[in-house]
Amino acid sequence: MSVMNRSAMTRRAMLGAIATSPLWMQSAWAQPGNLKISHQFPGGSIAQGDFRDRLCRMFAAEVEKRTRGGLKFSIYPESSLMGANAQFGALKGGSLDMALVPLSYAGAEAPEANIGLMPALVTSYEQGYAWKDAPVGRELSRILAEQGLVIVSWIWQAGGVASRGAPIVEPEDARGLKVRGGSREMDQLLRDAGATVVELPSNEIQAALRSGSLDAALTSSTSLISFRLHESAKSLTTARGGSYWFMFEPLMMSRTVFDRLPKQQQAAIMAVGADMEKFALRAARADDAAVAAVYRRAGARVIDMNTDSLRKWQAVARTTAWKEFSERSENCAKLMALAEQSIAVL
């Protein structure tokens, strides 16, 4: 064998040994990485705009600071990276790094996800945020982890109803109308109330209301403002007096992506994610109050939900949507049983 060939083989062997050494691999993962965060909501800045976009930007800035630039992020608002309904599958497959996405959008792929928008199951922020450390939250985290997802921030939002006609307060008010619910179980509740269900993501509601293909829509207070639904609505039922529409809308990360990060970066992501929950709660409550003023200025009739009306919606949901969800799988049955331990008595 020639000296040149022996030299080439020696170099290849050395490079191979270095590439497979633990120290080299740790150093490689510690290099700056740019992660993509997707969401469907209007874009803005850290200081202004839809709080869900602001949260993503605040999260990105703080994680970059804590990792000393080891992690950087690009934010893609308004479905500019991919469609709203495509995000869950992309997270599971590892082709998307992070997303702030309504969990119920994943209901077609993972039936358990619809626990995140179960009518009248969660009726207050205190109840929803308590899930994180309760048995129901631990079980939900386990199920999502098995499907390739890590919950980084627990975010809950109350929602109301924007209507082109009279306000929807009691179940019978929905009869004969074309209504958007937001999840399989919420849609079932509306059908039981006599409505025709229209399925579409929140960023498509405004066009549907404007065209008349939709009479009313249930969505979060923040979306009621950010998507300018007041331009087409004549009535608003707010969440200020409570709501049967509480959506779990977490900031999530692909487990594939999370698992290959160094432990220090994983810890930074989870710590900042937990810190963001305080901001999310304050912002969601602020929007519950602000939405009434926005619609009143636009000339809409504004009504608050009340306990008696909530009790009626819960009574319908308990015997229909809750029951049907529990029967879908063993996981669903377990989640519902655990969630019912924390149900508020209305």
C-alpha positions, -999 to +999 in steps of 0.1 A: +000+000+000+014+034-009+022+060+017-005+083+002-032+057+006-021+049+042-022+086+050-058+090+035-070+060+055-055+074+087-072+107+082-106+090+075-102+069+107-094+100+128-123+119+114-146+090+120-134+086+156-139+123+163-174+123+147-186+095+169-171+107+201-196+120+228-176+152+232-179+161+195-216+153+194-223+174+225-204+203+209-223+199+176-257+202+193-245+232+213-240+252+181-265+279+174-297+265+159-326+284+143-360+269+152-392+277+135-424+286+155-456+286+135-491+299+143-522+310+125-528+343+143-521+379+132-485+390+134-472+419+154-443+426+178-433+419+214-450+450+225-482+451+203-507+428+186-524+394+193-510+382+226-503+347+211-479+362+186-464+384+213-460+353+235-441+335+208-418+365+203-412+369+240-405+332+244-380+333+215-361+364+229-358+350+264-347+315+254-321+330+230-309+351+260-307+322+284-289+300+260-265+328+250-275+326+214-273+288+213-309+288+202-325+313+179-360+313+165-380+325+134-417+333+140-442+325+112-476+341+120-508+340+100-502+305+086-473+319+066-453+287+070-481+261+067-519+258+071-534+258+106-545+222+104-512+209+091-492+220+122-500+191+144-489+164+120-457+184+112-449+186+149-454+149+153-432+141+123-404+165+133-407+187+102-419+216+123-401+226+154-427+245+174-463+258+171-489+276+192-519+258+181-554+250+194-551+214+206-586+205+193-574+210+157-556+177+161-589+158+169-590+140+136-555+125+141-557+121+179-592+119+194-578+126+229-569+162+217-606+172+218-604+173+256-589+207+250-622+221+238-648+201+256-680+221+261-686+233+296-659+210+310-637+239+319-656+270+329-629+292+345-592+300+341-584+287+376-599+253+367-580+251+334-546+261+347-549+237+376-549+209+350-511+213+345-502+197+378-534+176+382-538+140+372-557+150+341-528+172+329-502+146+336-522+121+316-527+145+287-489+152+287-482+115+286-505+109+257-491+138+237-455+127+245-462+093+231-474+110+199-443+131+196-453+163+213-440+183+243-462+209+260-440+240+266-466+265+277-501+257+291-524+284+277-561+286+282-585+310+266-622+317+272-644+324+242-676+340+232-700+340+203-701+366+175-734+366+155-747+382+124-781+383+141-795+380+176-771+369+204-767+333+212-770+328+250-793+298+256-790+265+237-823+271+218-808+304+204-786+284+181-815+265+165-816+268+127-783+288+124-750+280+107-725+280+135-688+273+139-679+255+171-642+247+169-640+210+179-658+177+173-675+179+207-684+216+205-699+209+171-719+180+185-732+203+213-744+228+186-761+201+166-779+189+197-791+225+201-805+224+165-777+243+147-760+234+114-723+231+120-697+247+098-661+235+103-632+259+096-602+273+115-605+306+133-585+325+107-613+318+081-643+329+102-642+365+092-647+358+055-674+333+062-694+357+084-690+384+058-702+362+030-732+349+049-720+313+047-718+315+085-744+330+109-724+328+141-690+316+155-676+305+188-640+314+192-616+329+218-620+365+230-586+373+214-596+359+180-629+378+183-608+409+183-577+400+162-597+386+133-620+417+133-652+398+135-669+429+148-669+442+112-696+415+104-713+408+137-744+425+151-743+406+185-717+394+209-720+370+238-689+376+260-670+353+284-669+379+312-697+361+332-681+327+325-681+305+294-688+270+282-661+276+256-626+273+271-599+263+247-565+247+255-541+264+231-506+254+241-472+263+228-459+229+218-426+215+205-418+184+184-404+158+207-380+147+180-365+182+180-367+186+218-349+153+225-319+161+204-311+193+222-286+195+251-301+192+286-293+229+293-313+241+263-342+218+271-343+232+306-342+268+293-371+261+269-393+245+297-385+272+322-393+301+298-424+282+287-436+281+323-429+318+327-450+327+297-481+312+313-484+341+336-484+365+307-509+344+288-533+344+317-532+381+322-535+388+285-565+364+280-584+380+309-576+414+295-591+404+261-622+390+278-628+425+291-616+444+260-637+425+235-670+439+249-657+475+243-646+467+207-679+453+197-699+480+215-680+507+196-688+488+164-726+491+172-731+454+182-754+443+210-732+429+238-745+403+264-726+384+291-731+347+297-747+339+330-747+309+354-782+298+345-773+297+308-740+279+315-759+253+335-781+246+305-752+241+281-734+219+306-765+197+311-767+191+273-729+184+270-728+160+299-753+135+283-740+139+247-705+153+240-689+141+272-705+107+269-695+103+233-659+114+239-655+089+268-667+061+245-641+068+218-611+051+234-596+039+266-574+071+267-605+093+262-624+076+290-595+080+314-590+117+305-627+124+309-628+106+343-598+126+355-612+159+342-646+154+359-628+154+392-622+191+387-655+202+372-670+233+388-705+229+402-727+254+383 
